[in-house]
Amino acid sequence: MSTVTYILAMIVMFSVAVVLVRGIVHMSRGGDGNTSNKLMQLRVLLQFVAIVLIVATLLLSGGGR
């Protein structure tokens, strides 16, 4: 089970990076502020999910003991 959470955490962390880069490109091109806000909200949500998955991976694998 810890392998599954590890893989999911990696996917979500990659998604965070993609959304971050997309937001930076969007802002540099002078895009709509509403879209930039939605990208920021999505990034924060994905970061929360990544943290939850990382903690779950550590708990399931017995890390930190």
N, CA, C and O atoms as a Maestro MAE file, in Angstrom:
{
 s_m_m2io_version
 :::
 2.0.0
}

f_m_ct {
 s_m_title
 :::
 protein
 m_atom[260] {
  # First column is atom index #
  i_m_mmod_type
  r_m_x_coord
  r_m_y_coord
  r_m_z_coord
  i_m_residue_number
  s_m_chain_name
  s_m_pdb_residue_name
  s_m_pdb_atom_name
  i_m_atomic_number
  :::
  1 25 0.820 -1.201 0.000 1 A "MET " " N  " 7
  2 3 0.000 0.000 0.000 1 A "MET " " CA " 6
  3 2 0.859 1.258 0.000 1 A "MET " " C  " 6
  4 15 0.484 2.260 -0.609 1 A "MET " " O  " 8
  5 25 2.013 1.221 0.678 2 A "SER " " N  " 7
  6 3 2.858 2.411 0.704 2 A "SER " " CA " 6
  7 2 3.421 2.720 -0.678 2 A "SER " " C  " 6
  8 15 3.702 3.877 -0.990 2 A "SER " " O  " 8
  9 25 3.588 1.685 -1.511 3 A "THR " " N  " 7
  10 3 4.056 1.919 -2.874 3 A "THR " " CA " 6
  11 2 3.029 2.690 -3.677 3 A "THR " " C  " 6
  12 15 3.381 3.565 -4.468 3 A "THR " " O  " 8
  13 25 1.768 2.372 -3.478 4 A "VAL " " N  " 7
  14 3 0.685 3.063 -4.188 4 A "VAL " " CA " 6
  15 2 0.641 4.530 -3.768 4 A "VAL " " C  " 6
  16 15 0.542 5.415 -4.619 4 A "VAL " " O  " 8
  17 25 0.714 4.791 -2.478 5 A "THR " " N  " 7
  18 3 0.677 6.173 -2.017 5 A "THR " " CA " 6
  19 2 1.928 6.931 -2.476 5 A "THR " " C  " 6
  20 15 1.862 8.126 -2.762 5 A "THR " " O  " 8
  21 25 3.064 6.234 -2.545 6 A "TYR " " N  " 7
  22 3 4.304 6.863 -3.025 6 A "TYR " " CA " 6
  23 2 4.149 7.292 -4.481 6 A "TYR " " C  " 6
  24 15 4.500 8.414 -4.844 6 A "TYR " " O  " 8
  25 25 3.625 6.400 -5.308 7 A "ILE " " N  " 7
  26 3 3.429 6.711 -6.730 7 A "ILE " " CA " 6
  27 2 2.411 7.833 -6.894 7 A "ILE " " C  " 6
  28 15 2.615 8.739 -7.702 7 A "ILE " " O  " 8
  29 25 1.325 7.783 -6.142 8 A "LEU " " N  " 7
  30 3 0.318 8.845 -6.222 8 A "LEU " " CA " 6
  31 2 0.904 10.189 -5.778 8 A "LEU " " C  " 6
  32 15 0.609 11.221 -6.381 8 A "LEU " " O  " 8
  33 25 1.724 10.180 -4.739 9 A "ALA " " N  " 7
  34 3 2.355 11.414 -4.272 9 A "ALA " " CA " 6
  35 2 3.271 11.988 -5.348 9 A "ALA " " C  " 6
  36 15 3.301 13.202 -5.547 9 A "ALA " " O  " 8
  37 25 4.006 11.145 -6.032 10 A "MET " " N  " 7
  38 3 4.882 11.616 -7.105 10 A "MET " " CA " 6
  39 2 4.073 12.226 -8.247 10 A "MET " " C  " 6
  40 15 4.458 13.258 -8.797 10 A "MET " " O  " 8
  41 25 2.964 11.602 -8.603 11 A "ILE " " N  " 7
  42 3 2.103 12.123 -9.663 11 A "ILE " " CA " 6
  43 2 1.536 13.484 -9.271 11 A "ILE " " C  " 6
  44 15 1.509 14.410 -10.082 11 A "ILE " " O  " 8
  45 25 1.082 13.601 -8.021 12 A "VAL " " N  " 7
  46 3 0.502 14.862 -7.569 12 A "VAL " " CA " 6
  47 2 1.576 15.948 -7.495 12 A "VAL " " C  " 6
  48 15 1.302 17.098 -7.840 12 A "VAL " " O  " 8
  49 25 2.785 15.614 -7.057 13 A "MET " " N  " 7
  50 3 3.856 16.610 -7.009 13 A "MET " " CA " 6
  51 2 4.224 17.087 -8.416 13 A "MET " " C  " 6
  52 15 4.510 18.268 -8.616 13 A "MET " " O  " 8
  53 25 4.219 16.182 -9.379 14 A "PHE " " N  " 7
  54 3 4.460 16.578 -10.759 14 A "PHE " " CA " 6
  55 2 3.340 17.499 -11.249 14 A "PHE " " C  " 6
  56 15 3.593 18.472 -11.959 14 A "PHE " " O  " 8
  57 25 2.101 17.182 -10.863 15 A "SER " " N  " 7
  58 3 0.963 18.018 -11.240 15 A "SER " " CA " 6
  59 2 1.089 19.422 -10.652 15 A "SER " " C  " 6
  60 15 0.753 20.405 -11.313 15 A "SER " " O  " 8
  61 25 1.567 19.518 -9.423 16 A "VAL " " N  " 7
  62 3 1.792 20.825 -8.791 16 A "VAL " " CA " 6
  63 2 2.784 21.637 -9.622 16 A "VAL " " C  " 6
  64 15 2.576 22.825 -9.866 16 A "VAL " " O  " 8
  65 25 3.850 20.992 -10.047 17 A "ALA " " N  " 7
  66 3 4.864 21.692 -10.850 17 A "ALA " " CA " 6
  67 2 4.279 22.165 -12.179 17 A "ALA " " C  " 6
  68 15 4.562 23.277 -12.623 17 A "ALA " " O  " 8
  69 25 3.471 21.327 -12.808 18 A "VAL " " N  " 7
  70 3 2.857 21.698 -14.087 18 A "VAL " " CA " 6
  71 2 1.927 22.890 -13.916 18 A "VAL " " C  " 6
  72 15 1.973 23.831 -14.708 18 A "VAL " " O  " 8
  73 25 1.084 22.859 -12.886 19 A "VAL " " N  " 7
  74 3 0.152 23.961 -12.648 19 A "VAL " " CA " 6
  75 2 0.916 25.235 -12.307 19 A "VAL " " C  " 6
  76 15 0.529 26.322 -12.738 19 A "VAL " " O  " 8
  77 25 1.997 25.112 -11.538 20 A "LEU " " N  " 7
  78 3 2.807 26.278 -11.191 20 A "LEU " " CA " 6
  79 2 3.411 26.922 -12.442 20 A "LEU " " C  " 6
  80 15 3.337 28.139 -12.614 20 A "LEU " " O  " 8
  81 25 4.000 26.117 -13.299 21 A "VAL " " N  " 7
  82 3 4.602 26.642 -14.523 21 A "VAL " " CA " 6
  83 2 3.538 27.255 -15.426 21 A "VAL " " C  " 6
  84 15 3.746 28.315 -16.017 21 A "VAL " " O  " 8
  85 25 2.406 26.583 -15.524 22 A "ARG " " N  " 7
  86 3 1.319 27.113 -16.352 22 A "ARG " " CA " 6
  87 2 0.852 28.469 -15.822 22 A "ARG " " C  " 6
  88 15 0.585 29.378 -16.607 22 A "ARG " " O  " 8
  89 25 0.753 28.611 -14.518 23 A "GLY " " N  " 7
  90 3 0.351 29.870 -13.922 23 A "GLY " " CA " 6
  91 2 1.360 30.975 -14.162 23 A "GLY " " C  " 6
  92 15 0.984 32.115 -14.436 23 A "GLY " " O  " 8
  93 25 2.645 30.644 -14.061 24 A "ILE " " N  " 7
  94 3 3.694 31.639 -14.302 24 A "ILE " " CA " 6
  95 2 3.664 32.102 -15.751 24 A "ILE " " C  " 6
  96 15 3.780 33.296 -16.027 24 A "ILE " " O  " 8
  97 25 3.508 31.159 -16.679 25 A "VAL " " N  " 7
  98 3 3.435 31.516 -18.101 25 A "VAL " " CA " 6
  99 2 2.206 32.371 -18.358 25 A "VAL " " C  " 6
  100 15 2.270 33.355 -19.094 25 A "VAL " " O  " 8
  101 25 1.095 31.999 -17.755 26 A "HIS " " N  " 7
  102 3 -0.148 32.748 -17.950 26 A "HIS " " CA " 6
  103 2 0.002 34.182 -17.454 26 A "HIS " " C  " 6
  104 15 -0.434 35.120 -18.122 26 A "HIS " " O  " 8
  105 25 0.619 34.357 -16.283 27 A "MET " " N  " 7
  106 3 0.809 35.703 -15.736 27 A "MET " " CA " 6
  107 2 1.795 36.512 -16.573 27 A "MET " " C  " 6
  108 15 1.602 37.712 -16.768 27 A "MET " " O  " 8
  109 25 2.851 35.867 -17.070 28 A "SER " " N  " 7
  110 3 3.849 36.598 -17.852 28 A "SER " " CA " 6
  111 2 3.293 37.080 -19.183 28 A "SER " " C  " 6
  112 15 3.780 38.063 -19.741 28 A "SER " " O  " 8
  113 25 2.283 36.401 -19.689 29 A "ARG " " N  " 7
  114 3 1.648 36.816 -20.941 29 A "ARG " " CA " 6
  115 2 0.539 37.838 -20.705 29 A "ARG " " C  " 6
  116 15 -0.092 38.303 -21.655 29 A "ARG " " O  " 8
  117 25 0.303 38.183 -19.458 30 A "GLY " " N  " 7
  118 3 -0.724 39.176 -19.148 30 A "GLY " " CA " 6
  119 2 -2.132 38.630 -19.288 30 A "GLY " " C  " 6
  120 15 -3.031 39.323 -19.765 30 A "GLY " " O  " 8
  121 25 -2.320 37.395 -18.875 31 A "GLY " " N  " 7
  122 3 -3.617 36.741 -18.992 31 A "GLY " " CA " 6
  123 2 -4.631 37.260 -17.996 31 A "GLY " " C  " 6
  124 15 -4.343 38.127 -17.170 31 A "GLY " " O  " 8
  125 25 -5.820 36.709 -18.097 32 A "ASP " " N  " 7
  126 3 -6.938 37.085 -17.232 32 A "ASP " " CA " 6
  127 2 -6.615 36.784 -15.769 32 A "ASP " " C  " 6
  128 15 -6.078 35.724 -15.449 32 A "ASP " " O  " 8
  129 25 -6.945 37.720 -14.895 33 A "GLY " " N  " 7
  130 3 -6.686 37.552 -13.466 33 A "GLY " " CA " 6
  131 2 -7.509 36.442 -12.849 33 A "GLY " " C  " 6
  132 15 -7.063 35.792 -11.904 33 A "GLY " " O  " 8
  133 25 -8.703 36.215 -13.369 34 A "ASN " " N  " 7
  134 3 -9.566 35.156 -12.845 34 A "ASN " " CA " 6
  135 2 -8.939 33.782 -13.090 34 A "ASN " " C  " 6
  136 15 -8.981 32.911 -12.221 34 A "ASN " " O  " 8
  137 25 -8.360 33.595 -14.269 35 A "THR " " N  " 7
  138 3 -7.709 32.324 -14.571 35 A "THR " " CA " 6
  139 2 -6.488 32.124 -13.689 35 A "THR " " C  " 6
  140 15 -6.236 31.017 -13.212 35 A "THR " " O  " 8
  141 25 -5.735 33.183 -13.473 36 A "SER " " N  " 7
  142 3 -4.569 33.091 -12.587 36 A "SER " " CA " 6
  143 2 -4.985 32.693 -11.176 36 A "SER " " C  " 6
  144 15 -4.310 31.894 -10.527 36 A "SER " " O  " 8
  145 25 -6.090 33.248 -10.707 37 A "ASN " " N  " 7
  146 3 -6.600 32.916 -9.378 37 A "ASN " " CA " 6
  147 2 -7.017 31.450 -9.310 37 A "ASN " " C  " 6
  148 15 -6.733 30.774 -8.321 37 A "ASN " " O  " 8
  149 25 -7.679 30.956 -10.338 38 A "LYS " " N  " 7
  150 3 -8.105 29.551 -10.358 38 A "LYS " " CA " 6
  151 2 -6.896 28.617 -10.375 38 A "LYS " " C  " 6
  152 15 -6.904 27.571 -9.725 38 A "LYS " " O  " 8
  153 25 -5.857 28.998 -11.120 39 A "LEU " " N  " 7
  154 3 -4.643 28.179 -11.142 39 A "LEU " " CA " 6
  155 2 -3.972 28.170 -9.774 39 A "LEU " " C  " 6
  156 15 -3.455 27.137 -9.348 39 A "LEU " " O  " 8
  157 25 -3.971 29.303 -9.081 40 A "MET " " N  " 7
  158 3 -3.397 29.378 -7.739 40 A "MET " " CA " 6
  159 2 -4.170 28.485 -6.775 40 A "MET " " C  " 6
  160 15 -3.576 27.768 -5.970 40 A "MET " " O  " 8
  161 25 -5.494 28.532 -6.862 41 A "GLN " " N  " 7
  162 3 -6.326 27.698 -5.989 41 A "GLN " " CA " 6
  163 2 -6.084 26.217 -6.269 41 A "GLN " " C  " 6
  164 15 -6.004 25.412 -5.341 41 A "GLN " " O  " 8
  165 25 -5.966 25.857 -7.550 42 A "LEU " " N  " 7
  166 3 -5.694 24.464 -7.909 42 A "LEU " " CA " 6
  167 2 -4.335 24.023 -7.381 42 A "LEU " " C  " 6
  168 15 -4.193 22.901 -6.895 42 A "LEU " " O  " 8
  169 25 -3.336 24.898 -7.471 43 A "ARG " " N  " 7
  170 3 -1.998 24.567 -6.975 43 A "ARG " " CA " 6
  171 2 -2.010 24.324 -5.471 43 A "ARG " " C  " 6
  172 15 -1.388 23.379 -4.985 43 A "ARG " " O  " 8
  173 25 -2.713 25.173 -4.740 44 A "VAL " " N  " 7
  174 3 -2.787 25.010 -3.284 44 A "VAL " " CA " 6
  175 2 -3.493 23.700 -2.933 44 A "VAL " " C  " 6
  176 15 -3.063 22.989 -2.025 44 A "VAL " " O  " 8
  177 25 -4.567 23.379 -3.641 45 A "LEU " " N  " 7
  178 3 -5.288 22.121 -3.405 45 A "LEU " " CA " 6
  179 2 -4.385 20.921 -3.689 45 A "LEU " " C  " 6
  180 15 -4.345 19.973 -2.905 45 A "LEU " " O  " 8
  181 25 -3.667 20.959 -4.800 46 A "LEU " " N  " 7
  182 3 -2.769 19.855 -5.136 46 A "LEU " " CA " 6
  183 2 -1.635 19.721 -4.123 46 A "LEU " " C  " 6
  184 15 -1.214 18.605 -3.817 46 A "LEU " " O  " 8
  185 25 -1.138 20.833 -3.600 47 A "GLN " " N  " 7
  186 3 -0.104 20.769 -2.571 47 A "GLN " " CA " 6
  187 2 -0.635 20.113 -1.307 47 A "GLN " " C  " 6
  188 15 0.072 19.332 -0.670 47 A "GLN " " O  " 8
  189 25 -1.876 20.422 -0.936 48 A "PHE " " N  " 7
  190 3 -2.485 19.784 0.233 48 A "PHE " " CA " 6
  191 2 -2.591 18.277 0.023 48 A "PHE " " C  " 6
  192 15 -2.253 17.495 0.912 48 A "PHE " " O  " 8
  193 25 -3.062 17.873 -1.156 49 A "VAL " " N  " 7
  194 3 -3.191 16.443 -1.452 49 A "VAL " " CA " 6
  195 2 -1.814 15.777 -1.410 49 A "VAL " " C  " 6
  196 15 -1.678 14.669 -0.891 49 A "VAL " " O  " 8
  197 25 -0.798 16.443 -1.951 50 A "ALA " " N  " 7
  198 3 0.556 15.876 -1.942 50 A "ALA " " CA " 6
  199 2 1.058 15.681 -0.516 50 A "ALA " " C  " 6
  200 15 1.655 14.650 -0.207 50 A "ALA " " O  " 8
  201 25 0.824 16.650 0.348 51 A "ILE " " N  " 7
  202 3 1.270 16.534 1.741 51 A "ILE " " CA " 6
  203 2 0.558 15.384 2.434 51 A "ILE " " C  " 6
  204 15 1.183 14.623 3.173 51 A "ILE " " O  " 8
  205 25 -0.734 15.248 2.205 52 A "VAL " " N  " 7
  206 3 -1.500 14.147 2.806 52 A "VAL " " CA " 6
  207 2 -0.952 12.803 2.323 52 A "VAL " " C  " 6
  208 15 -0.789 11.877 3.118 52 A "VAL " " O  " 8
  209 25 -0.671 12.695 1.036 53 A "LEU " " N  " 7
  210 3 -0.139 11.437 0.508 53 A "LEU " " CA " 6
  211 2 1.266 11.141 1.034 53 A "LEU " " C  " 6
  212 15 1.595 9.984 1.295 53 A "LEU " " O  " 8
  213 25 2.086 12.161 1.191 54 A "ILE " " N  " 7
  214 3 3.435 11.951 1.731 54 A "ILE " " CA " 6
  215 2 3.363 11.472 3.174 54 A "ILE " " C  " 6
  216 15 4.082 10.553 3.565 54 A "ILE " " O  " 8
  217 25 2.498 12.092 3.958 55 A "VAL " " N  " 7
  218 3 2.326 11.661 5.352 55 A "VAL " " CA " 6
  219 2 1.785 10.233 5.398 55 A "VAL " " C  " 6
  220 15 2.240 9.422 6.204 55 A "VAL " " O  " 8
  221 25 0.817 9.925 4.536 56 A "ALA " " N  " 7
  222 3 0.269 8.554 4.494 56 A "ALA " " CA " 6
  223 2 1.354 7.548 4.123 56 A "ALA " " C  " 6
  224 15 1.415 6.459 4.694 56 A "ALA " " O  " 8
  225 25 2.203 7.905 3.175 57 A "THR " " N  " 7
  226 3 3.292 7.017 2.777 57 A "THR " " CA " 6
  227 2 4.241 6.769 3.950 57 A "THR " " C  " 6
  228 15 4.657 5.636 4.192 57 A "THR " " O  " 8
  229 25 4.576 7.832 4.672 58 A "LEU " " N  " 7
  230 3 5.467 7.672 5.821 58 A "LEU " " CA " 6
  231 2 4.835 6.808 6.908 58 A "LEU " " C  " 6
  232 15 5.509 5.967 7.504 58 A "LEU " " O  " 8
  233 25 3.541 7.010 7.169 59 A "LEU " " N  " 7
  234 3 2.874 6.225 8.195 59 A "LEU " " CA " 6
  235 2 2.765 4.758 7.797 59 A "LEU " " C  " 6
  236 15 2.959 3.873 8.630 59 A "LEU " " O  " 8
  237 25 2.457 4.498 6.537 60 A "LEU " " N  " 7
  238 3 2.287 3.121 6.083 60 A "LEU " " CA " 6
  239 2 3.600 2.366 5.969 60 A "LEU " " C  " 6
  240 15 3.639 1.150 6.154 60 A "LEU " " O  " 8
  241 25 4.672 3.082 5.664 61 A "SER " " N  " 7
  242 3 5.967 2.417 5.509 61 A "SER " " CA " 6
  243 2 6.758 2.354 6.809 61 A "SER " " C  " 6
  244 15 7.820 1.732 6.869 61 A "SER " " O  " 8
  245 25 6.238 2.998 7.844 62 A "GLY " " N  " 7
  246 3 6.938 2.983 9.115 62 A "GLY " " CA " 6
  247 2 8.119 3.942 9.151 62 A "GLY " " C  " 6
  248 15 9.024 3.788 9.972 62 A "GLY " " O  " 8
  249 25 8.112 4.931 8.263 63 A "GLY " " N  " 7
  250 3 9.196 5.910 8.218 63 A "GLY " " CA " 6
  251 2 9.208 6.788 9.443 63 A "GLY " " C  " 6
  252 15 8.153 7.096 9.997 63 A "GLY " " O  " 8
  253 25 10.362 7.189 9.869 64 A "GLY " " N  " 7
  254 3 10.490 8.071 11.018 64 A "GLY " " CA " 6
  255 2 10.471 7.360 12.361 64 A "GLY " " C  " 6
  256 15 10.419 8.005 13.408 64 A "GLY " " O  " 8
  257 25 10.511 6.046 12.335 65 A "ARG " " N  " 7
  258 3 10.501 5.294 13.607 65 A "ARG " " CA " 6
  259 2 11.853 4.753 13.923 65 A "ARG " " C  " 6
  260 15 12.031 4.098 14.950 65 A "ARG " " O  " 8
  :::
 }
 m_bond[259] {
  # First column is bond index #
  i_m_from
  i_m_to
  i_m_order
  :::
  1 1 2 1
  2 2 3 1
  3 3 4 2
  4 3 5 1
  5 5 6 1
  6 6 7 1
  7 7 8 2
  8 7 9 1
  9 9 10 1
  10 10 11 1
  11 11 12 2
  12 11 13 1
  13 13 14 1
  14 14 15 1
  15 15 16 2
  16 15 17 1
  17 17 18 1
  18 18 19 1
  19 19 20 2
  20 19 21 1
  21 21 22 1
  22 22 23 1
  23 23 24 2
  24 23 25 1
  25 25 26 1
  26 26 27 1
  27 27 28 2
  28 27 29 1
  29 29 30 1
  30 30 31 1
  31 31 32 2
  32 31 33 1
  33 33 34 1
  34 34 35 1
  35 35 36 2
  36 35 37 1
  37 37 38 1
  38 38 39 1
  39 39 40 2
  40 39 41 1
  41 41 42 1
  42 42 43 1
  43 43 44 2
  44 43 45 1
  45 45 46 1
  46 46 47 1
  47 47 48 2
  48 47 49 1
  49 49 50 1
  50 50 51 1
  51 51 52 2
  52 51 53 1
  53 53 54 1
  54 54 55 1
  55 55 56 2
  56 55 57 1
  57 57 58 1
  58 58 59 1
  59 59 60 2
  60 59 61 1
  61 61 62 1
  62 62 63 1
  63 63 64 2
  64 63 65 1
  65 65 66 1
  66 66 67 1
  67 67 68 2
  68 67 69 1
  69 69 70 1
  70 70 71 1
  71 71 72 2
  72 71 73 1
  73 73 74 1
  74 74 75 1
  75 75 76 2
  76 75 77 1
  77 77 78 1
  78 78 79 1
  79 79 80 2
  80 79 81 1
  81 81 82 1
  82 82 83 1
  83 83 84 2
  84 83 85 1
  85 85 86 1
  86 86 87 1
  87 87 88 2
  88 87 89 1
  89 89 90 1
  90 90 91 1
  91 91 92 2
  92 91 93 1
  93 93 94 1
  94 94 95 1
  95 95 96 2
  96 95 97 1
  97 97 98 1
  98 98 99 1
  99 99 100 2
  100 99 101 1
  101 101 102 1
  102 102 103 1
  103 103 104 2
  104 103 105 1
  105 105 106 1
  106 106 107 1
  107 107 108 2
  108 107 109 1
  109 109 110 1
  110 110 111 1
  111 111 112 2
  112 111 113 1
  113 113 114 1
  114 114 115 1
  115 115 116 2
  116 115 117 1
  117 117 118 1
  118 118 119 1
  119 119 120 2
  120 119 121 1
  121 121 122 1
  122 122 123 1
  123 123 124 2
  124 123 125 1
  125 125 126 1
  126 126 127 1
  127 127 128 2
  128 127 129 1
  129 129 130 1
  130 130 131 1
  131 131 132 2
  132 131 133 1
  133 133 134 1
  134 134 135 1
  135 135 136 2
  136 135 137 1
  137 137 138 1
  138 138 139 1
  139 139 140 2
  140 139 141 1
  141 141 142 1
  142 142 143 1
  143 143 144 2
  144 143 145 1
  145 145 146 1
  146 146 147 1
  147 147 148 2
  148 147 149 1
  149 149 150 1
  150 150 151 1
  151 151 152 2
  152 151 153 1
  153 153 154 1
  154 154 155 1
  155 155 156 2
  156 155 157 1
  157 157 158 1
  158 158 159 1
  159 159 160 2
  160 159 161 1
  161 161 162 1
  162 162 163 1
  163 163 164 2
  164 163 165 1
  165 165 166 1
  166 166 167 1
  167 167 168 2
  168 167 169 1
  169 169 170 1
  170 170 171 1
  171 171 172 2
  172 171 173 1
  173 173 174 1
  174 174 175 1
  175 175 176 2
  176 175 177 1
  177 177 178 1
  178 178 179 1
  179 179 180 2
  180 179 181 1
  181 181 182 1
  182 182 183 1
  183 183 184 2
  184 183 185 1
  185 185 186 1
  186 186 187 1
  187 187 188 2
  188 187 189 1
  189 189 190 1
  190 190 191 1
  191 191 192 2
  192 191 193 1
  193 193 194 1
  194 194 195 1
  195 195 196 2
  196 195 197 1
  197 197 198 1
  198 198 199 1
  199 199 200 2
  200 199 201 1
  201 201 202 1
  202 202 203 1
  203 203 204 2
  204 203 205 1
  205 205 206 1
  206 206 207 1
  207 207 208 2
  208 207 209 1
  209 209 210 1
  210 210 211 1
  211 211 212 2
  212 211 213 1
  213 213 214 1
  214 214 215 1
  215 215 216 2
  216 215 217 1
  217 217 218 1
  218 218 219 1
  219 219 220 2
  220 219 221 1
  221 221 222 1
  222 222 223 1
  223 223 224 2
  224 223 225 1
  225 225 226 1
  226 226 227 1
  227 227 228 2
  228 227 229 1
  229 229 230 1
  230 230 231 1
  231 231 232 2
  232 231 233 1
  233 233 234 1
  234 234 235 1
  235 235 236 2
  236 235 237 1
  237 237 238 1
  238 238 239 1
  239 239 240 2
  240 239 241 1
  241 241 242 1
  242 242 243 1
  243 243 244 2
  244 243 245 1
  245 245 246 1
  246 246 247 1
  247 247 248 2
  248 247 249 1
  249 249 250 1
  250 250 251 1
  251 251 252 2
  252 251 253 1
  253 253 254 1
  254 254 255 1
  255 255 256 2
  256 255 257 1
  257 257 258 1
  258 258 259 1
  259 259 260 2
  :::
 }
}
